[in-house]
Amino acid sequence: MAANMRGLTQFIADIRGARVRELEEKRINKEMANIRKKFKDGNLDGYQKKKYVAKIIFTYILGYKVDVGHMEAVNLISSSKYSEKQIGYLAVTLLMHENSDFLRLVVNSIRKDLDENNEVSNCLALHAIANVGSSEMAEALSEDVHRLLISPTSQTFVKKKAALTLLRLYRKHPTVIPAAEWALRLVSIMDDQDLGVVICVTSLIMALAQDHLDAYAVCYTKAVDRLHRLVIEGEYSATYAYYKVPSPWLQVKLLRLLQYYPPSEDATLRSVLHEVLQTIMNNSAEPSRNIQHNNAQHAVLFEAISLAIHLDASSPLVGTSAVLLARFISSKETNVRYLGLDTMAHLAARADSLEPLKKHQGTIILSLRDKDISVRRRALDLLYSMCDTDNSELIVGELLRYLKVADYALREEMVLKIAILTEKYANSYKWYVDTILQLISAAGDHVGDEVWYRVVQIVTNTEDLQEYAAKVVFEHLKSPSTHESLVKVGGYILGEYGHLIANDAGYSPLEQFQVLHSKSQFCVASTRSLLLSTYIKWVNVFPEIKPQLINIFERYRHVLDAELQQRACEFYALASRPDDDEVLQNVCEEMPPFPPRVSALIGRLNRKLGDTEDKRTWIHGGKEMNLERQAITRKSDTRARIVISQSLAPRLAIGPSVEKWFNKLTYSAEGVLYEDVQIQIGIKSRYQGHLGQIAIYLGNKVSAPLTSFTSTIHVNDSEALSATFAKIPPNTIAPRTQSQQLLHVECKKAFSSFPILTVSFLAGAHQSISIRLPISVTKFIEGVKLGQADFFERWKVIGGPPREAQVVFPIALDGTGQLDLVRHRQVVSGNHLEILEDVDPNPSNLVAAGVLHTSVDGKVGCLLRLEPNREAKLCRLTVRSTSEDVAAEVLRLIEKILRLNSS
């Protein structure tokens, strides 16, 4: 840059040649004065503007304040020359903050560069948007950036920059980006042939999916498919093989993305994921001599182990993972030890049994003394997560020993965790009191108020513990140096329960008073206030030391602190009352038990740890704590999820032909379901018992391939009906060819809504089609042959409402004015009911029977009578079933088709 501008080169040389700062400032002031004059005079060409703005940028980089050149930088952005435009954008991103008024002037110029069919201009504009990232810029230009990302004509490097620019804008201004609206289109780019684009888009989707799980649910299948193609099929170019590991960055991102979603119930996806994870673990079984290869493999492996734990903590894969992790926590590599301990903490947070981890407890405890503080922190997290009633005393003891020599950065967190573990896994209250008082003595200033509040609450609520707690805290107070938190605990416990030990040798009222009061001179005003409350309690229960206590109240009546003075005056007045006065006794009654409440320690710990950009799907603290967190999260999200799922329900394709094709398929096994100029969808189905198999034929009718093809099934009631693809659908359909996908369905209970098939693809623009699949409850009915006597006997046994559903509706006659009996038989038998001959004496009437097969509710009987009347042009349909829901649903399905025929 400077080589083409002699003036800039000379200016830089002069600055570098300045021997002292004064000379440098003098040269810069002279140059700035010259630049101001030139700008004021005007009539500068593009080259001169570029040169002077470059000098201003260099001055700014040196750390000097710059108040000139902003307008010229804005003008340079509009230049058609690359070198001038580049300097203009550089000046804008460096000299202007996101709230600068000048930014409003450049928005239109940036939009123009985004719209240009010039990749270099596109990239300069994207850099400026990402670096400045103001709210106004995000609102005005996010749509243009999105258009660049999804445009089929954009170059790959432009798409990558556009994806990362959107990620930057979303992180700064999440409300500006219509994340849910863009979901399907963004996810389709995960099928891009360039892995660099896929990496960038996956980074964007990871951020968006964390806040919009339902909208981006389709990315789950895409992520599994891409992992399968990378790891199993080896579908990647040599450019993206890092030391023989296929695109480790992309693998890590995809594995992390899958952890944001609950484990899939789709057997096909579970099987493919298991194969991928197994392959990753097998590939990493033996370390390589090449450190870069090991780093890449370990990055993928640790994320794969985390996903395996997330999917099923009791699977054989997790057993294999535990063995690998045991090897890693003893590694010589600091990074490997760190990741091993962190992943083991994840396992401890989800595992049903901690026995595999307890085998390595000694190694983990040794990691507390690792030379790297980050490893020590992870070891602390792991010990906290793997603690239970069996090893609590050992782990808490080790943590207390380590606390005395631990880094100051770790101590506050350690105190909270020791306090939580001691309370949660205490085998006896005595051990709890001993440990907490030892903790308060050792930790000192790092003990928050929540810790001693909790001790007081537990002692107050546990009567058997009060005498022991009073003795132990008295012994601790005897030590020469006592922390103020311990004085607070001692003041409260001795004030409430000191009378329980007053008759024991060495614990007389005078000795209690002397020990506690000797500590008061080193305490702050709030602690002294608490001690005054202790003394007034003693006035009531220890009359033998009343003179000394009144003397203290008298002295504190004249202190400067208002709170202390007020307490002392009030307590002096109370203590001076006659001994038989009931006011003092009532005021100094023993504290009642505290109402049950959740420990504030866990909340304090969670606030301290906080959230990161990449939200964890688990927390430190064992399986119980994670289950509680999931329950709270699920409860708080339920109402929002209902609203979101309703707004994200697929919008069905409509049209007379679509409705006609669908209605016909409700009582036939095969046919066309949807067709337009680009695609034809047909189905062929067969059912056996409660299971069904549907072959979906997808035909590409155009001369270009349908890319980024995605098929998803939306089932309203997954507890009643499950529908899964036999294998992951292909992501491309070649020109003028047909692809087949097998769908397995299972009827668990009676259901009333049809599943929805959504197919989306790229054919120039992004297309999305949602259609109902003709899978109804009648498809799972098996016809039953019955004689006349059997039929009417069962008909009577079932009885009338609510197990009977009946409707009368108009019907149309055929061209000859007769009942369309063939059509009636076709509809009834097409719904899998067996038509019974010679049961009804009227030949126009139809009688049918069947049994509905479900995997959860078992078999449900169903009987039907269809009675058309030619003269009245009406038809009465009656269905009786052992389930009233089934009777109503069968009636609704058959009536709809027969009524349609009449209209």
TORZA-424707 format. One record per residue (C-alpha): x, y negated, z negated. Coordinates in pm, whole numbers, padded with zeros to 5 digits, always signed. Last residue first. Example, Ala and Ser with C-alpha at 12.3 -4.5 7.8 and 13.67 -1.06 7.14 Angstrom:
+01367+00106-00714;+01230+00450-00780;
# end
This chain:
-07134+03338+00300;-07241+03701+00261;-06884+03829+00303;-06759+03581+00044;-07022+03712-00200;-06902+04068-00146;-06538+03966-00201;-06608+03757-00515;-06846+04017-00662;-06579+04285-00645;-06313+04083-00832;-06546+03930-01093;-06715+04260-01180;-06378+04433-01220;-06266+04149-01450;-06579+04150-01670;-06576+04528-01718;-06200+04527-01790;-06237+04261-02058;-06533+04451-02217;-06315+04762-02254;-06491+05101-02261;-06632+04996-01926;-06967+04922-01765;-07004+04736-01436;-07335+04622-01286;-07376+04452-00947;-07721+04341-00837;-07755+04233-00475;-07992+03987-00316;-08131+03947+00035;-08480+03975-00118;-08602+04219+00149;-08269+04400+00190;-08208+04461-00183;-07854+04569-00276;-07788+04782-00590;-07419+04834-00673;-07352+05047-00982;-07006+05077-01141;-06838+05285-01414;-06494+05217-01574;-06297+05424-01826;-05982+05274-01986;-05665+05481-02023;-05376+05375-02247;-05361+05030-02409;-04983+04994-02372;-04888+05167-02044;-05218+05097-01869;-05418+05326-01640;-05772+05221-01544;-06004+05521-01493;-06261+05533-01217;-06628+05567-01130;-06860+05464-00847;-07235+05445-00769;-07355+05272-00456;-07719+05195-00374;-07854+05196-00018;-07924+05572-00032;-08167+05526-00328;-08165+05857-00520;-07847+05750-00710;-07605+06033-00786;-07599+06202-00445;-07245+06079-00362;-07005+05922-00610;-06776+05650-00473;-06434+05678-00644;-06306+05334-00750;-05968+05224-00608;-06067+04862-00535;-06065+04954-00167;-06335+05213-00251;-06568+04934-00365;-06484+04698-00076;-06509+04965+00196;-06831+05106+00057;-06995+04762+00066;-06867+04698+00418;-07012+05027+00540;-07343+04942+00371;-07389+04618+00565;-07763+04598+00486;-07978+04572+00796;-08097+04272+01000;-07941+04403+01321;-07654+04151+01312;-07565+04241+00953;-07750+04115+00644;-07610+03851+00411;-07590+03882+00034;-07716+03667-00254;-07593+03727-00611;-07709+03910-00923;-07446+03969-01194;-07385+04226-01466;-07107+04299-01716;-07155+04580-01967;-06923+04647-02257;-07059+04338-02436;-07330+04419-02345;-07506+04751-02265;-07419+05109-02348;-07093+05301-02306;-07267+05623-02409;-07556+05559-02168;-07330+05531-01861;-07132+05829-01983;-07448+06045-01980;-07555+05889-01649;-07229+05986-01481;-07204+06332-01631;-07559+06423-01522;-07511+06298-01165;-07176+06469-01119;-06846+06287-01162;-06537+06243-00945;-06282+05997-01087;-06099+05726-00890;-05768+05595-01027;-05757+05231-01129;-05422+05047-01124;-05512+04838-00819;-05832+04734-01000;-05629+04515-01239;-05524+04291-00953;-05206+04260-00747;-05292+04067-00430;-04980+03845-00456;-05061+03478-00474;-04858+03243-00256;-04588+02983-00318;-04384+02847-00027;-04074+02628-00064;-03882+02474+00225;-03555+02277+00205;-03475+02092+00526;-03293+02224+00831;-03417+02571+00753;-03308+02612+00393;-03504+02859+00188;-03762+02898-00088;-03994+03191-00156;-04239+03182-00445;-04453+03488-00518;-04733+03429-00769;-04879+03700-00994;-05260+03718-00993;-05449+03629-01309;-05700+03850-01496;-05502+04107-01694;-05583+04438-01865;-05281+04575-02048;-04936+04715-01965;-04973+04734-01586;-04631+04785-01430;-04501+04641-01104;-04193+04722-00896;-04124+04490-00601;-03925+04613-00303;-03783+04353-00066;-03767+04396+00311;-03595+04163+00555;-03706+04100+00912;-03510+03957+01201;-03562+03670+01446;-03254+03479+01324;-03074+03633+01021;-03229+03616+00676;-02983+03486+00414;-02974+03499+00031;-03045+03871+00004;-03291+03960-00278;-03137+04100-00599;-03252+04461-00627;-03569+04652-00717;-03753+04323-00772;-03944+04288-01096;-04313+04253-01190;-04445+04306-01543;-04813+04277-01633;-04996+04244-01966;-04722+04106-02194;-04586+03898-01903;-04909+03699-01888;-04873+03420-01631;-04641+03612-01398;-04423+03405-01162;-04216+03611-00919;-03910+03462-00750;-03761+03493-00404;-03467+03279-00294;-03315+03231+00051;-03014+03000+00051;-03015+03032+00430;-03288+03104+00687;-03089+03179+01002;-03165+02993+01326;-03366+03123+01623;-03698+03104+01441;-03951+03372+01339;-03767+03499+01027;-03974+03787+00889;-04009+03867+00520;-04166+04207+00449;-04267+04266+00086;-04285+04634-00012;-04503+04670-00320;-04457+04953-00568;-04703+05024-00847;-04707+05180-01191;-04994+05230-01438;-05111+05547-01262;-04967+05568-00912;-04997+05268-00683;-04895+05197-00324;-04841+04871-00142;-04747+04725+00195;-04698+04351+00225;-04649+04087+00494;-04477+03749+00496;-04414+03567+00823;-04173+03275+00848;-04093+02973+01063;-04405+02877+01260;-04640+02985+00979;-04758+03315+00832;-04876+03444+00497;-05010+03767+00345;-05020+03989+00654;-05143+04344+00595;-05123+04652+00376;-05306+04839+00101;-05659+04704+00135;-05911+04577-00123;-05734+04263-00253;-05549+04249+00082;-05861+04118+00261;-05896+03833+00013;-05532+03730+00063;-05551+03724+00442;-05870+03513+00434;-05729+03269+00179;-05411+03218+00383;-05612+03183+00704;-05839+02915+00556;-05545+02711+00421;-05354+02663+00099;-04999+02729-00021;-04995+02737-00400;-04814+02481-00615;-04593+02679-00853;-04642+02606-01226;-04383+02348-01331;-04625+02103-01493;-04792+02381-01691;-04456+02526-01792;-04339+02183-01911;-04650+02116-02120;-04631+02460-02282;-04253+02421-02334;-04304+02090-02516;-04548+02251-02760;-04324+02550-02822;-03995+02358-02852;-04011+02282-03224;-04115+02638-03310;-03853+02797-03084;-03580+02575-03230;-03685+02659-03588;-03702+03032-03510;-03368+03024-03328;-03204+02846-03622;-03343+03103-03868;-03215+03387-03648;-02872+03222-03630;-02859+03186-04010;-02952+03549-04058;-02692+03670-03805;-02389+03510-03966;-02279+03155-04038;-02131+02979-03739;-02384+02861-03483;-02517+03006-03158;-02622+02894-02808;-02360+02625-02810;-02438+02300-02631;-02183+02177-02382;-02160+01803-02436;-02090+01873-02804;-02324+01884-03101;-02251+01804-03466;-02003+01982-03697;-02057+01737-03982;-02434+01728-03937;-02443+02109-03943;-02238+02115-04264;-02463+01859-04434;-02773+02055-04333;-02618+02374-04472;-02532+02201-04801;-02880+02055-04851;-03000+02390-04986;-03366+02450-04913;-03602+02368-05197;-03786+02544-05477;-03927+02285-05723;-03674+02184-05990;-03720+02338-06334;-03830+02095-06610;-03567+01868-06769;-03552+01902-07148;-03741+01632-07338;-03548+01314-07411;-03825+01062-07344;-04078+01262-07548;-03843+01303-07844;-03746+00936-07840;-04112+00825-07828;-04211+01065-08110;-04055+00857-08388;-03957+01074-08685;-03595+00961-08672;-03690+00590-08681;-03604+00380-08369;-03247+00258-08317;-03174+00526-08054;-03457+00400-07830;-03345+00035-07850;-02986+00132-07786;-03099+00346-07488;-03278+00049-07331;-02987-00190-07388;-02728+00062-07269;-02929+00144-06958;-02967-00223-06867;-02598-00295-06924;-02484+00002-06719;-02707-00097-06425;-02610-00466-06446;-02231-00406-06453;-02077-00689-06655;-02052-00502-06985;-02213-00645-07303;-02470-00378-07386;-02199-00114-07325;-02044-00177-07669;-02376-00135-07855;-02458+00184-07661;-02117+00323-07764;-02182+00237-08133;-02523+00405-08111;-02346+00723-07996;-02093+00714-08281;-02373+00662-08537;-02586+00946-08386;-02315+01211-08423;-02490+01411-08699;-02835+01351-08539;-02742+01594-08256;-03065+01682-08067;-03231+01341-08006;-02916+01128-08010;-02765+01394-07780;-03018+01318-07507;-02928+00947-07543;-02562+01042-07497;-02625+01240-07175;-02810+00942-07025;-02507+00726-07113;-02292+00983-06935;-02499+00939-06616;-02446+00563-06628;-02073+00624-06680;-02075+00828-06358;-02242+00543-06163;-01996+00287-06311;-01680+00467-06197;-01490+00709-06418;-01145+00699-06581;-01270+00559-06916;-01543+00826-06925;-01310+01125-06959;-01250+01090-07334;-01626+01065-07379;-01678+01422-07260;-01416+01587-07482;-01501+01377-07790;-01878+01429-07755;-01852+01805-07710;-01616+01824-08009;-01857+01620-08222;-02153+01837-08121;-01964+02156-08215;-01834+02381-07936;-01516+02524-08095;-01704+02778-08308;-02057+02832-08186;-02345+02634-08344;-02349+02368-08070;-02372+02629-07788;-02744+02596-07702;-02745+02225-07806;-02515+02148-07511;-02799+02250-07274;-02940+01929-07127;-02667+01677-07210;-02398+01942-07177;-02524+02035-06827;-02564+01676-06701;-02240+01534-06840;-02039+01841-06740;-02165+01827-06380;-02083+01455-06363;-01742+01511-06526;-01672+01785-06272;-01746+01541-05989;-01509+01293-06157;-01213+01525-06134;-01054+01646-06454;-00691+01603-06551;-00591+01706-06904;-00803+02025-06913;-01072+02027-07185;-01344+01947-06929;-01301+02293-06776;-01367+02458-07114;-01685+02252-07159;-01800+02349-06808;-01763+02715-06899;-01950+02688-07229;-02244+02490-07084;-02270+02725-06784;-02288+03028-07017;-02570+02873-07221;-02768+02773-06910;-02736+03093-06705;-03020+03296-06857;-03259+03003-06800;-03200+02978-06425;-03381+02676-06272;-03166+02414-06444;-02844+02600-06358;-02949+02627-05990;-03042+02257-05960;-02730+02138-06141;-02506+02343-05913;-02691+02211-05605;-02643+01849-05707;-02274+01931-05768;-02227+02038-05407;-02454+01776-05243;-02247+01496-05404;-01957+01581-05176;-01643+01759-05296;-01341+01642-05095;-01230+01403-05372;-01142+01690-05605;-01102+02018-05420;-00943+02227-05695;-01159+02130-05993;-01481+02129-05788;-01396+02471-05644;-01314+02615-05988;-01649+02481-06108;-01818+02645-05807;-01641+02978-05861;-01710+03007-06233;-02075+02905-06190;-02135+03156-05906;-01952+03436-06088;-02178+03377-06387;-02486+03379-06163;-02407+03730-06050;-02358+03901-05715;-02333+03561-05545;-02377+03598-05167;-02570+03284-05072;-02453+03050-05349;-02085+03133-05315;-02107+03137-04935;-02265+02788-04923;-02017+02640-05174;-01718+02793-04992;-01849+02657-04661;-01902+02305-04795;-01560+02297-04960;-01391+02429-04645;-01550+02154-04430;-01425+01888-04672;-01079+02048-04686;-01003+02095-04318;-00870+01751-04222;-00682+01736-04554;-00482+02038-04441;-00502+02339-04674;-00261+02398-04963;-00505+02409-05256;-00788+02531-05031;-00592+02847-04944;-00645+02994-05290;-01014+02898-05282;-01052+03049-04934;-00890+03373-05049;-01123+03396-05350;-01426+03320-05132;-01323+03599-04893;-01261+03858-05169;-01573+03769-05367;-01790+03770-05055;-01671+04108-04924;-01968+04331-05004;-02241+04064-05028;-02160+03930-04681;-01896+03708-04515;-01838+03751-04141;-01951+03401-04038;-01751+03207-04298;-01444+03422-04233;-01482+03345-03862;-01520+02970-03911;-01212+02960-04137;-01011+03157-03879;-01127+02909-03612;-01001+02617-03823;-00666+02787-03883;-00630+02843-03508;-00698+02472-03446;-00443+02383-03718;-00159+02568-03542;+00115+02712-03772;-00118+02994-03880;-00182+03018-04255;-00556+03080-04226;-00461+03339-03960;-00343+03566-04245;-00708+03592-04358;-00803+03707-04006;-00532+03973-04004;-00647+04104-04343;-01013+04113-04235;-00934+04328-03929;-01134+04635-04034;-01404+04396-04158;-01481+04308-03795;-01593+04659-03695;-01801+04678-04019;-01995+04356-03957;-02313+04535-03851;-02616+04387-03673;-02391+04156-03471;-02502+03805-03369;-02302+03550-03573;-02017+03797-03629;-01983+03839-03251;-01971+03462-03205;-01705+03444-03477;-01511+03711-03285;-01527+03484-02980;-01370+03198-03177;-01104+03423-03333;-01003+03567-02996;-01007+03225-02830;-00765+03083-03087;-00541+03390-03087;-00525+03377-02705;-00439+03007-02709;-00164+03061-02967;+00002+03338-02764;+00181+03590-02986;-00135+03801-02997;-00276+03938-03325;-00623+03788-03270;-00615+03930-02915;-00582+04297-03007;-00882+04289-03240;-01070+04104-02966;-01014+04391-02721;-01154+04649-02966;-01454+04427-03043;-01518+04382-02669;-01541+04757-02613;-01809+04776-02882;-01978+04473-02721;-01992+04662-02392;-02144+04962-02570;-02448+04741-02652;-02538+04634-03008;-02496+04257-02963;-02722+04259-02657;-02734+03977-02402;-02559+03708-02611;-02281+03946-02716;-02223+04042-02350;-02225+03672-02257;-01961+03592-02519;-01753+03887-02396;-01776+03756-02038;-01665+03409-02154;-01366+03564-02328;-01282+03770-02018;-01302+03484-01770;-01055+03266-01961;-00845+03573-02040;-00812+03661-01673;-00701+03309-01579;-00451+03289-01864;-00315+03637-01791;-00258+03553-01424;-00080+03233-01525;+00139+03427-01774;+00256+03683-01517;+00364+03994-01704;+00011+04131-01682;-00211+04241-01968;-00394+04577-01944;-00767+04592-02016;-00842+04271-01828;-00968+04432-01506;-01175+04681-01708;-01338+04397-01901;-01428+04208-01583;-01563+04527-01423;-01783+04605-01724;-01918+04250-01723;-02009+04270-01353;-02169+04616-01384;-02371+04506-01686;-02484+04194-01500;-02604+04405-01205;-02801+04637-01437;-02956+04351-01633;-03056+04177-01310;-03226+04491-01182;-03399+04565-01515;-03559+04217-01522;-03621+04137-01889;-03356+03865-01873;-03165+03778-02189;-03262+03430-02315;-03116+03145-02109;-02825+02912-02194;-02587+03209-02193;-02628+03253-01816;-02471+02909-01762;-02161+03014-01958;-02103+03315-01732;-02154+03096-01426;-01910+02832-01551;-01643+03089-01641;-01675+03264-01303;-01649+02931-01120;-01332+02836-01302;-01184+03186-01249;-01214+03157-00868;-01123+03518-00785;-00824+03623-01002;-00527+03722-00781;-00307+03443-00922;-00586+03193-00856;-00789+03326-00562;-00989+03033-00426;-00779+02971-00116;-00781+03348-00037;-01149+03317+00054;-01422+03475-00154;-01661+03774-00135;-01480+04033-00347;-01786+04262-00357;-01774+04336-00730;-01634+04022-00893;-01723+03743-00652;-02038+03881-00490;-02171+04008-00822;-02094+03674-00990;-02279+03492-00709;-02585+03717-00750;-02592+03674-01129;-02567+03295-01094;-02837+03280-00827;-03072+03495-01038;-03027+03265-01339;-03050+02951-01122;-03424+03020-01081;-03475+02912-01443;-03380+02553-01353;-03718+02394-01426;-03770+02611-01733;-03437+02528-01896;-03456+02151-01845;-03219+01998-02105;-02942+02260-02088;-03028+02318-01722;-02922+01967-01618;-02570+01990-01762;-02507+02341-01632;-02665+02243-01298;-02405+01969-01247;-02113+02199-01326;-02270+02461-01096;-02287+02199-00820;-01915+02128-00855;-01815+02496-00857;-02049+02579-00564;-01904+02296-00355;-01555+02430-00416;-01678+02782-00337;-01764+02679+00019;-02030+02914+00159;-02310+02733-00024;-02543+02966-00215;-02530+02748-00530;-02668+02475-00301;-03017+02629-00344;-03004+02535-00713;-02996+02166-00622;-03304+02190-00401;-03500+02395-00651;-03425+02158-00942;-03463+01815-00782;-03802+01738-00941;-03696+01878-01278;-03384+01657-01291;-03543+01326-01193;-03219+01138-01284;-03274+00798-01450;-03359+00944-01792;-03019+01109-01825;-02825+00780-01805;-02460+00840-01902;-02444+01219-01871;-02678+01213-01573;-02471+00949-01392;-02149+01150-01439;-02315+01471-01318;-02460+01285-01018;-02107+01167-00931;-01977+01523-00971;-02232+01653-00721;-02164+01368-00476;-01786+01427-00497;-01828+01795-00411;-02076+01720-00133;-01834+01467+00020;-01552+01726+00009;-01777+01977+00187;-01869+01740+00470;-02228+01617+00481;-02438+01723+00783;-02662+01963+00588;-02760+01676+00355;-02824+01798+00001;-02536+01613-00167;-02563+01298+00045;-02935+01275-00033;-02862+01309-00405;-02615+01021-00386;-02878+00810-00209;-03141+00896-00470;-02900+00806-00751;-02829+00464-00593;-03063+00202-00743;-03136+00357-01082;-02776+00469-01135;-02637+00131-01026;-02863-00053-01269;-02764+00183-01552;-02395+00131-01481;-02176+00422-01373;-01859+00221-01309;-01628+00513-01232;-01891+00745-01081;-02050+00476-00865;-01711+00347-00744;-01585+00696-00658;-01908+00771-00467;-01866+00452-00260;-01505+00538-00173;-01613+00893-00081;-01893+00783+00153;-01662+00531+00322;-01411+00809+00387;-01679+01051+00512;-01813+00811+00774;-02170+00856+00898;-02269+00552+00695;-02556+00575+00449;-02332+00589+00142;-02134+00291+00274;-02456+00090+00316;-02565+00184-00036;-02230+00061-00169;-02273-00273+00013;-02628-00304-00124;-02511-00240-00481;-02213-00479-00454;-02387-00804-00547;-02562-00656-00850;-02219-00552-00977;-02114-00917-01002;-02336-00965-01307;-02108-00733-01509;-02284-00487-01738;-02086-00182-01622;-01750-00352-01657;-01585-00515-01358;-01209-00550-01303;-01105-00187-01253;-01392-00031-01055;-01454-00348-00853;-01083-00404-00782;-01036-00049-00654;-01348-00081-00438;-01216-00399-00277;-00866-00255-00231;-01016+00047-00049;-01243-00171+00167;-00942-00375+00281;-00736-00065+00368;-01034+00102+00538;-01121-00186+00769;-01493-00254+00823;-01503-00505+00539;-01810-00515+00312;-01607-00397+00012;-01366-00688+00073;-01643-00938+00001;-01703-00795-00348;-01329-00812-00418;-01329-01177-00309;-01610-01250-00553;-01418-01093-00840;-01089-01264-00759;-01038-01470-01076;-01070-01423-01450;-00787-01176-01521;-00648-01110-01869;-00304-00955-01862;-00248-00587-01940;+00000-00485-01670;-00291-00320-01486;-00464-00658-01468;-00162-00818-01303;-00147-00533-01050;-00517-00578-00972;-00469-00955-00925;-00178-00890-00686;-00398-00647-00488;-00670-00915-00475;-00416-01156-00325;-00302-00911-00057;-00654-00796+00038;-00777-01154+00066;-00476-01236+00286;-00538-00938+00514;-00912-01007+00545;-00860-01368+00657;-00863-01664+00423;-01051-01980+00519;-01103-02078+00154;-00930-02369-00023;-01053-02244-00362;-00928-01891-00299;-00584-02023-00201;-00569-02252-00505;-00674-01973-00742;-00410-01745-00587;-00135-02006-00635;-00232-02059-00997;-00235-01682-01052;+00114-01656-00898;+00258-01930-01123;+00092-01776-01429;+00237-01433-01337;+00590-01570-01292;+00575-01759-01625;+00435-01453-01804;+00723-01236-01675;+00979-01500-01774;+00833-01517-02125;+00833-01138-02151;+01209-01114-02108;+01436-00979-01834;+01201-01038-01541;+01320-00819-01252;+01018-00591-01267;+00787-00890-01231;+00992-01032-00943;+00992-00693-00763;+00613-00663-00802;+00566-01012-00653;+00808-00934-00366;+00616-00617-00274;+00283-00802-00294;+00410-01076-00061;+00555-00820+00176;+00224-00640+00222;+00250-00316+00424;+00494-00151+00180;+00266-00248-00112;+00000+00000+00000;
# end
